[in-house]
Amino acid sequence: MTYVKQHRHQPRHVQSPLVQAVEHLPRHPPRHPPQHPPHYPPLPLASITYNQSSLATVPLDTTAVPGAQPTLAGAPPLPNAALLSPSNYPALDLPPPTDSQLVQQWIQDVANSGFSIPNIPVNSPGGCPNNTAAAADSTRCWWTCGGCTRDTDITTCPNTLQWGLTYDDGPAYYTPNLLDYLDQTNLKSTFFVVGSRVIEFPAILQAEYMGNHQIAVHTWSHTALTTQTNEEIIAELGWSKKVIKDVLGVTPNMMRPPYGDIDDRVRAISIAMGLTPVIWTRISPTATFDTGDFNIHGGLISVQQVLNNWEYIIGNATSMSNGFIVLEHDLFEQTVEVATGYILPDALAHQPPFTIEPVISCLNKPMTDAYIETNDNKTNPPLASGTF
């Protein structure tokens, strides 16, 4: 079955103000030629462009059966995704309203959590250049402008050559192609999913979960969280958590802020809502492990530039004493093609080999620790309450 490559409810993105990868790092040493699984030849680089013709999607191997029992110990039976009614949720790709009874309850839950939310002013849209005072205020610990992190942030894996594999912004039309490749190569990933996309593609989310991939929160409408009020942040995270639980029966306990846009106010609200922030690896104030793949679709970057970014990322990753996390996406056909045709085969051919696994696994924790309902709190206790 063939789909057009852009649907009418695309989340709006902006090009990151950060350098996609690292401009002055050594390339990694030569390695074995990339290996492609059977029946999965890469699309020629010249064909991966912002205006490329859409190719057929790969159908899901299986469609989850309502009531099926996940392999996770303690997980409830799988809900019936066919019963999901969009009318019971906010409008897609728009910040949810804050006056609903559910959101008001979540706001009260945060107030009762024991966390003191810092009184940090809301940022204006436009990132660092449009918020110079905020960018200069180190007490905010605004990751976007300078890379400040707290001990509660997950930005790396603990062991050398560990890669916490992640994909953002789905599920989407070409996610089944990525899942097919991951299945063929026996790889598992963390998917940071947007609530609005879950409404559109609940069967794909169930396939990810039943395939033992990790599911985590990426907000409802993919908005920059430091530009939102406390109540708006709570609504973004709360609705994303809710729709995931409605489709899977379990609630993730990790989140990734869109654009990596997080400060101490966003952190405190996330943690108060039971969500540990996960960003991607950063090695200097201006150099992050962002492939830049998202911007192929908009014509802002070429696939060759993405692969150059990947070369710099992998070159630096091999010299680190710990593992790493890279920013990639499964929202567009182009991002899936570059992942399955080039980045993943290249990584699989690397010697010495990478350990490629979901974020929860790279932290040496079982998959059960990734969800509130299956986490026994022994190896992954919730972050302690108190002043942030």
PLY file of the C-alpha trace (Angstrom):
ply
format ascii 1.0
element vertex 388
property float x
property float y
property float z
element edge 387
property int vertex1
property int vertex2
end_header
0.00 0.00 0.00
1.34 3.43 -0.95
0.93 6.54 1.14
1.68 10.15 0.38
4.67 11.28 2.36
2.98 14.12 4.24
-0.36 14.00 6.00
-2.49 16.94 6.92
-1.66 16.88 10.62
2.11 17.26 10.42
3.63 18.72 13.60
5.44 21.97 13.01
9.18 21.95 13.53
11.93 24.50 13.26
15.53 23.91 12.38
17.60 23.51 15.52
19.77 26.51 16.42
22.50 24.04 17.30
25.04 22.59 14.95
23.62 19.24 13.79
26.74 17.30 14.62
30.24 18.20 15.53
32.14 20.29 13.02
35.71 19.82 14.16
35.90 16.21 15.28
37.97 13.45 13.64
36.30 10.94 11.39
36.21 7.39 12.62
38.69 4.84 11.23
37.78 2.65 8.25
35.61 -0.36 9.00
33.97 -3.25 7.21
31.48 -2.41 4.42
27.93 -1.90 5.68
25.85 -5.06 5.75
22.24 -4.98 4.57
19.69 -7.63 5.54
18.12 -9.72 2.75
15.53 -7.93 0.62
16.50 -4.55 2.08
18.77 -2.77 -0.45
19.39 0.89 0.34
17.73 3.60 -1.70
20.40 5.47 -3.73
21.52 8.63 -1.99
20.49 10.73 -4.96
16.91 9.53 -4.49
16.63 10.66 -0.86
15.57 14.27 -1.30
12.97 16.64 0.05
10.80 16.17 -3.07
11.35 12.46 -3.64
8.56 10.26 -4.93
6.90 8.28 -2.17
7.58 4.55 -2.16
5.38 1.78 -0.83
5.34 1.25 2.90
6.01 -2.14 4.42
2.93 -3.64 6.08
3.19 -4.53 9.74
4.28 -8.14 10.22
1.36 -8.71 12.54
-1.52 -6.67 13.85
-1.86 -6.96 17.59
-4.95 -8.78 18.81
-7.00 -7.07 21.55
-6.44 -8.91 24.80
-3.05 -10.26 23.73
-0.65 -10.66 26.62
2.62 -8.70 26.32
5.85 -10.43 27.26
6.51 -7.87 30.03
5.96 -9.37 33.45
3.02 -7.74 35.14
1.75 -5.96 32.02
-2.03 -5.95 31.48
-3.60 -7.43 28.33
-3.43 -5.23 25.24
-6.39 -2.84 24.85
-8.54 -2.75 21.72
-7.09 0.09 19.64
-10.18 0.08 17.41
-12.14 1.56 20.30
-9.92 4.66 20.42
-12.11 7.69 19.67
-10.33 10.91 18.59
-13.28 12.92 19.91
-12.19 12.00 23.43
-8.85 13.78 23.00
-7.65 17.29 22.17
-7.31 18.52 18.59
-4.30 17.03 16.85
-1.06 19.00 16.71
-2.34 21.88 18.81
-1.44 22.60 22.44
-4.24 21.06 24.52
-6.55 23.34 26.51
-5.93 23.45 30.24
-9.48 23.86 31.52
-10.67 20.27 31.12
-11.44 18.19 34.18
-8.59 15.78 33.42
-5.97 18.49 33.02
-7.17 20.19 36.18
-6.71 16.89 38.03
-3.18 16.51 36.61
-2.39 20.07 37.72
-3.54 19.19 41.22
-1.49 15.97 41.14
1.64 17.97 40.36
0.82 20.39 43.20
0.48 17.40 45.52
3.64 15.67 44.30
6.03 17.27 46.76
8.07 18.94 44.02
8.61 22.66 44.19
8.35 24.01 40.64
10.90 26.79 40.08
9.43 30.20 39.30
11.15 30.55 35.93
9.51 32.89 33.40
8.09 31.41 30.20
10.37 31.85 27.18
9.28 33.56 23.99
9.33 31.55 20.75
12.54 31.82 18.77
15.07 29.98 20.92
18.29 31.45 22.25
18.53 34.49 19.93
15.09 35.70 21.02
15.65 35.02 24.74
19.09 36.44 25.43
18.50 37.12 29.12
17.23 33.59 29.68
20.15 32.15 27.72
22.59 34.07 29.93
20.90 32.98 33.15
22.79 29.84 34.18
20.46 29.23 37.13
17.73 28.12 34.73
19.88 25.28 33.38
18.38 25.72 29.90
19.80 22.86 27.83
19.12 24.51 24.48
21.45 27.43 25.20
24.73 26.02 26.46
23.89 22.41 27.22
23.25 22.58 30.96
22.05 19.28 32.43
21.06 18.01 35.85
21.74 14.63 37.42
18.15 13.66 36.59
18.77 14.02 32.82
19.74 10.98 30.76
22.11 12.04 27.98
24.49 9.09 27.61
24.77 5.38 28.22
27.21 4.32 30.96
29.51 1.99 29.02
31.77 2.64 26.07
30.41 1.71 22.62
26.84 1.53 23.97
24.34 3.28 21.71
20.92 4.11 23.15
18.97 3.94 19.88
16.07 6.42 19.69
13.56 7.66 17.12
11.31 10.69 17.61
7.99 12.09 16.36
6.18 8.93 15.26
4.45 6.66 14.85
4.03 7.57 11.19
3.52 6.16 7.69
7.03 4.79 7.26
7.58 3.56 10.81
6.62 0.01 9.68
9.58 0.12 7.25
11.88 0.94 10.15
10.31 -1.77 12.32
10.81 -4.29 9.53
14.52 -3.42 9.32
14.94 -3.53 13.10
13.27 -6.95 13.17
15.53 -8.29 10.41
18.65 -7.09 12.21
17.41 -8.04 15.71
17.65 -4.48 17.00
15.43 -2.76 19.56
14.89 0.97 19.98
13.26 3.60 22.13
10.43 5.41 20.36
9.60 8.87 21.70
6.06 9.20 20.41
3.86 12.25 19.89
0.36 11.87 21.29
-1.25 13.26 18.14
0.50 10.61 16.04
-0.64 7.87 18.42
-4.24 8.87 17.68
-3.57 8.42 13.96
-1.49 5.23 14.15
-2.43 3.21 17.25
-1.78 -0.14 15.55
1.81 0.88 14.80
2.34 1.88 18.42
1.04 -1.51 19.53
3.40 -3.22 17.09
6.35 -1.30 18.56
5.38 -2.22 22.10
4.58 -5.87 21.37
7.91 -6.08 19.50
9.70 -5.23 22.78
10.72 -1.74 21.78
10.59 0.92 24.48
7.85 3.54 24.26
8.35 6.98 25.81
6.62 10.39 25.84
7.32 13.20 23.35
4.38 15.51 24.24
0.98 15.88 22.57
1.72 18.49 19.90
5.53 18.74 19.75
5.75 22.24 21.15
8.82 23.84 22.71
8.09 23.31 26.39
9.97 26.30 27.82
7.57 28.52 25.85
4.58 27.00 27.66
3.07 27.81 31.05
3.19 25.23 33.84
-0.40 24.26 33.11
0.26 23.92 29.37
3.30 21.69 29.99
1.19 19.48 32.26
-1.47 19.20 29.54
1.13 18.32 26.85
2.68 15.56 28.94
-0.54 14.35 30.53
-2.44 13.79 27.29
0.53 12.01 25.75
0.78 9.71 28.77
-2.96 9.06 28.69
-3.27 8.15 25.00
-0.27 5.81 25.26
-1.84 4.03 28.22
-5.20 3.87 26.41
-3.52 2.11 23.47
-1.00 -0.06 25.33
-2.32 -0.48 28.86
0.93 0.85 30.34
2.32 4.33 31.03
5.89 5.32 30.09
8.15 6.85 32.71
10.59 8.59 30.35
10.12 11.66 28.17
12.09 13.66 25.62
11.40 17.39 25.32
10.87 18.47 21.70
13.98 20.22 20.35
15.69 19.29 23.63
13.97 22.40 25.01
14.19 21.90 28.76
15.08 24.02 31.78
14.65 23.46 35.51
10.95 24.36 35.39
10.23 21.82 32.65
12.40 19.24 34.44
10.56 19.64 37.72
7.13 19.31 36.10
8.24 16.26 34.11
9.63 14.52 37.18
6.58 15.44 39.24
4.55 13.66 36.55
6.72 10.54 36.81
8.76 11.22 33.66
12.56 11.15 33.55
14.00 13.47 30.86
16.09 11.87 28.11
18.00 14.13 25.74
20.78 13.26 23.28
24.50 13.38 23.81
26.22 16.75 23.78
29.98 17.21 23.83
30.28 21.00 23.82
28.00 24.05 24.07
27.43 23.92 20.29
28.02 20.28 19.36
25.36 17.61 19.84
24.73 14.13 18.50
21.93 15.30 16.20
22.10 13.74 12.73
20.00 16.55 11.27
17.90 13.92 9.47
14.61 15.72 10.17
15.59 18.61 7.93
15.95 16.53 4.75
12.17 16.59 4.34
12.06 20.37 4.41
14.97 20.77 2.00
17.13 22.43 4.66
19.86 19.77 4.55
21.00 17.12 2.08
21.26 13.44 2.88
25.02 13.71 2.31
25.22 16.36 5.01
23.33 14.01 7.35
25.83 11.25 6.62
28.68 13.69 7.22
27.09 14.48 10.58
26.88 10.76 11.29
30.57 10.33 10.41
31.52 13.02 12.92
29.21 11.57 15.57
30.51 8.04 15.26
34.11 9.27 15.12
33.70 11.03 18.42
31.60 8.27 19.99
34.38 5.73 19.56
36.75 7.84 21.65
34.33 8.40 24.54
34.66 6.58 27.85
30.89 6.16 28.01
28.13 5.37 25.56
25.96 7.79 23.62
22.47 8.70 22.44
21.75 10.09 18.96
18.79 12.15 17.74
16.96 10.53 14.79
13.35 10.50 13.59
10.83 8.09 12.12
8.31 10.74 11.02
9.29 11.00 7.36
10.16 8.62 4.55
13.55 10.31 4.15
14.52 9.83 7.80
13.62 6.14 7.66
15.49 5.63 4.37
18.70 7.19 5.67
18.44 5.17 8.90
17.78 1.78 7.32
19.88 2.26 4.21
22.95 3.93 5.64
23.26 4.81 9.34
22.21 1.49 10.88
24.08 -0.72 8.38
27.19 1.39 8.94
26.85 1.07 12.71
26.30 -2.69 12.50
29.51 -3.06 10.48
31.58 -1.11 12.99
34.52 -2.87 14.66
34.75 -3.15 17.56
30.98 -3.61 17.58
28.51 -1.24 19.14
25.94 -2.48 21.61
22.78 -0.99 20.10
19.76 -1.07 22.38
16.90 0.99 23.85
17.72 3.66 26.41
16.28 1.63 29.29
18.51 -1.31 28.30
21.64 0.78 27.91
21.07 1.89 31.49
21.31 -1.81 32.42
17.68 -1.98 33.47
15.00 -4.45 32.36
12.26 -3.33 29.98
9.73 -3.68 32.79
11.37 -0.65 34.42
10.26 1.54 31.48
6.58 1.61 32.50
4.84 2.69 35.68
2.61 -0.38 35.83
5.42 -2.94 35.44
8.21 -1.19 37.34
8.66 -2.80 40.75
10.64 0.28 41.86
13.60 -1.84 42.95
16.06 -1.17 40.12
14.34 1.99 38.84
12.73 3.80 41.78
10.86 7.02 40.99
12.92 10.16 41.57
12.52 11.34 45.15
10.10 14.11 45.96
11.39 17.43 47.13
12.61 20.82 45.97
14.11 20.68 42.50
0 1
1 2
2 3
3 4
4 5
5 6
6 7
7 8
8 9
9 10
10 11
11 12
12 13
13 14
14 15
15 16
16 17
17 18
18 19
19 20
20 21
21 22
22 23
23 24
24 25
25 26
26 27
27 28
28 29
29 30
30 31
31 32
32 33
33 34
34 35
35 36
36 37
37 38
38 39
39 40
40 41
41 42
42 43
43 44
44 45
45 46
46 47
47 48
48 49
49 50
50 51
51 52
52 53
53 54
54 55
55 56
56 57
57 58
58 59
59 60
60 61
61 62
62 63
63 64
64 65
65 66
66 67
67 68
68 69
69 70
70 71
71 72
72 73
73 74
74 75
75 76
76 77
77 78
78 79
79 80
80 81
81 82
82 83
83 84
84 85
85 86
86 87
87 88
88 89
89 90
90 91
91 92
92 93
93 94
94 95
95 96
96 97
97 98
98 99
99 100
100 101
101 102
102 103
103 104
104 105
105 106
106 107
107 108
108 109
109 110
110 111
111 112
112 113
113 114
114 115
115 116
116 117
117 118
118 119
119 120
120 121
121 122
122 123
123 124
124 125
125 126
126 127
127 128
128 129
129 130
130 131
131 132
132 133
133 134
134 135
135 136
136 137
137 138
138 139
139 140
140 141
141 142
142 143
143 144
144 145
145 146
146 147
147 148
148 149
149 150
150 151
151 152
152 153
153 154
154 155
155 156
156 157
157 158
158 159
159 160
160 161
161 162
162 163
163 164
164 165
165 166
166 167
167 168
168 169
169 170
170 171
171 172
172 173
173 174
174 175
175 176
176 177
177 178
178 179
179 180
180 181
181 182
182 183
183 184
184 185
185 186
186 187
187 188
188 189
189 190
190 191
191 192
192 193
193 194
194 195
195 196
196 197
197 198
198 199
199 200
200 201
201 202
202 203
203 204
204 205
205 206
206 207
207 208
208 209
209 210
210 211
211 212
212 213
213 214
214 215
215 216
216 217
217 218
218 219
219 220
220 221
221 222
222 223
223 224
224 225
225 226
226 227
227 228
228 229
229 230
230 231
231 232
232 233
233 234
234 235
235 236
236 237
237 238
238 239
239 240
240 241
241 242
242 243
243 244
244 245
245 246
246 247
247 248
248 249
249 250
250 251
251 252
252 253
253 254
254 255
255 256
256 257
257 258
258 259
259 260
260 261
261 262
262 263
263 264
264 265
265 266
266 267
267 268
268 269
269 270
270 271
271 272
272 273
273 274
274 275
275 276
276 277
277 278
278 279
279 280
280 281
281 282
282 283
283 284
284 285
285 286
286 287
287 288
288 289
289 290
290 291
291 292
292 293
293 294
294 295
295 296
296 297
297 298
298 299
299 300
300 301
301 302
302 303
303 304
304 305
305 306
306 307
307 308
308 309
309 310
310 311
311 312
312 313
313 314
314 315
315 316
316 317
317 318
318 319
319 320
320 321
321 322
322 323
323 324
324 325
325 326
326 327
327 328
328 329
329 330
330 331
331 332
332 333
333 334
334 335
335 336
336 337
337 338
338 339
339 340
340 341
341 342
342 343
343 344
344 345
345 346
346 347
347 348
348 349
349 350
350 351
351 352
352 353
353 354
354 355
355 356
356 357
357 358
358 359
359 360
360 361
361 362
362 363
363 364
364 365
365 366
366 367
367 368
368 369
369 370
370 371
371 372
372 373
373 374
374 375
375 376
376 377
377 378
378 379
379 380
380 381
381 382
382 383
383 384
384 385
385 386
386 387
